[in-house]
Amino acid sequence: MHGPLLVVPRKVLVGQNRACRKYGAAEVLPAFLASPVENVAIVASNCLGQCGNGPMVLVLPEEVWYWRQECKLGACSCPATSTGPFASQLLYPFCDRC
């Protein structure tokens, strides 16, 4: 007999340290927070260790990295819920799990 299915909540870390903020992370975080998604926590993060490539976003528990997140003309989509070419274009190319 199987037990109940365990739902692991997803967490989206949005880098908010100096380098990510220089590239616009201060706009990305509130845009993600403005469109909440069930079982996805949007969290401000300290340095994610990828300085100069930001704003950086890390989706957990999958450990999928996104880079150069931008919010232009009010269009900003959380990568934890995005699919298609938008999401794949923003995958961080230097991540061995992406």
Backbone hydrogen bonds, N-H to C=O, Kabsch-Sander energy under -0.5 kcal/mol:
donor,donor_aa,acceptor,acceptor_aa,energy
7,V,5,L,-0.6
8,V,6,L,-0.7
10,R,39,N,-2.7
11,K,60,L,-2.7
12,V,41,A,-3.3
13,L,11,K,-0.6
13,L,58,L,-3.1
14,V,12,V,-0.5
14,V,43,V,-2.7
15,G,13,L,-0.6
15,G,56,M,-2.4
16,Q,45,S,-2.6
21,R,17,N,-2.7
22,K,18,R,-1.9
23,Y,19,A,-1.1
24,G,21,R,-1.5
25,A,20,C,-2.1
27,E,24,G,-1.7
28,V,24,G,-1.2
29,L,25,A,-2.1
31,A,27,E,-1.3
32,F,28,V,-2.3
33,L,29,L,-2.5
34,A,30,P,-1.6
35,S,32,F,-1.2
37,V,40,V,-0.5
40,V,37,V,-1.8
41,A,10,R,-2.8
42,I,40,V,-0.5
43,V,12,V,-3.0
43,V,41,A,-0.6
45,S,14,V,-2.5
53,N,50,Q,-1.7
57,V,66,Y,-2.5
58,L,13,L,-2.3
59,V,64,V,-3.0
60,L,11,K,-3.4
60,L,58,L,-0.6
63,E,59,V,-1.3
64,V,59,V,-1.8
65,W,63,E,-0.5
66,Y,57,V,-3.0
67,W,90,L,-2.4
68,R,53,N,-1.4
69,Q,55,P,-1.9
72,K,70,E,-0.6
72,K,75,A,-1.2
75,A,72,K,-2.3
76,C,74,G,-0.8
81,T,78,C,-1.8
82,S,78,C,-0.7
88,S,84,G,-2.0
89,Q,85,P,-2.3
90,L,86,F,-0.9
90,L,87,A,-0.6
91,L,88,S,-0.9
92,Y,65,W,-2.0
95,C,92,Y,-1.2
98,C,95,C,-0.8
